[in-house]
Amino acid sequence: MMVEITRNNFEEKYPEIEGRLRSAVFVAVDTEFTGLLSDPAFKPSLFDTGSERYGKLRRSTEHFLIMQVGITAFRFIEDKNKYKFVYDGVPYLNQKEEAHLRKELSKGSLFHQLDRTVDLDDEKSIQLVCSRVAKWAASAVQGDTLDLNNLDICQGDIRLSYVMHKELRQRFPDIWSFPEGGLIRVKKISHMQRKALEENEEQHKTLEETVMHSLLGFSRLFKLLTELKKPIVGHNILLDLMIMYNQFHEQLPTRLNDFKEEIHRLFPVIYDTKFLSFQMRKILIKEDMWNSNILSHLYCFFKEGRGRYLVLYSPIIELEDGAEICNPKETASNVSEQSQDLNVKFHEAGWDSYCTGYCFIRMAHIFAHVTCGSLVFGRILTSREHLLGVSSKKNCVNVIRANISHMCLDGPDPPSDRPNWLHVQAKGFRTIDVSKVAELFARYGSVDVKPFTRFRALVAVGNHGSAKDIVRQFQKHKELRVSYYHPLWHSSVFQTFLGEQLGKPCSWKEKFFNNNGKRAFHC
């Protein structure tokens, strides 16, 4: 089932959404947000440690605002429900803002704050309602009621409805307003009845809790997800987690370890399909491999059947109404045409969350067969077995272009599997041109270059093969001397000893001797 959620239907759909999430086996999420990582200070680098990358992303989230949140609840392997949340004006508050709002409610000052947010059109609506009530009240007797259509008046805006109730009660001392479903019911009452209603805390609490729910908006769903503790699935999910944490929970902590501890408390089980796809490369032969593991390519790989039928009994994934998403009888040409049509949907949060969950099921099924072997051969697997197949890979989230391949949200990060940095020195005691080094090395693969001293630079390389190629190809280069970086040998103190800062550049093909005439280093 696909649903578009906006400010206008959020309250209406919330109970249905809650029910779907409660019955889900896992929940796939995706966000689309304003802003890009265009600031050079936030640019990903192969030099980044986990803490450094977290710091960059934390600072960048200050400039982001979520525009869409996609949530797809997968209830059971053969039964898939789809929910599409277009974040089109649905409000939200984090915990600090919620606490402040409740404080304002308790003091009775929220009305004045919301009253200041009413625009000219809303003021006209309020005035028309008050004029209508005044005309009715002039001839009404105690016990008479007037029903006003709340939807027509307030257009589903609960905050405006709250202001409307407060305004009516404030202007007319002989009436009281009651929220009755989709109506504002106005009743003519006596002075004693009015006094009793004003002293009735439940009357105020009902109205205030209604506006509280409205202002919390999507934050209520975020809280629900943290309460349910369902497995959360995303593609390249780290930034999604950080932005949702910052906007729906509380301000991001300064330290990575503090973030890990709290996000693990909120969501004990998280899967990243980007990380899973890298792990799957280790068990697939080249002929069965996808061309790219970006979400759109990964989805098409599994949808076209090549990924679906790597092992037997791959589950059917279908909409609740029975419309099958992947038909095994589709021809390759039809699928290719459909895949082109589907490309336009990517980077739309609801669709991306569905595709993420789709890919997760396909990969979990393959991993379950690899993990369990003969125990599951020749039969249909349960959702529990699928989750068991990927359990060793939970809470590992991919990190793009960094010193580490992934972060572990429930423990220390893995050691880096990148090659050692390269040390590049300009020959002839010349100032090194970092941009030129980056341009020369780029042909060998992913590299990042940063200055080390006036005459030297450090280079981080994406893989060991590229690093070996660079070192080999630049052995006899006329302008640059390239070697693997060593913290001691290439330290400023050691270089000073060798004479670099005394005007004599170091040649790493020389032999250095100690006081006894024995060779100490050979570089």
Disulfide bonds with the S-S distance in Angstrom:
none
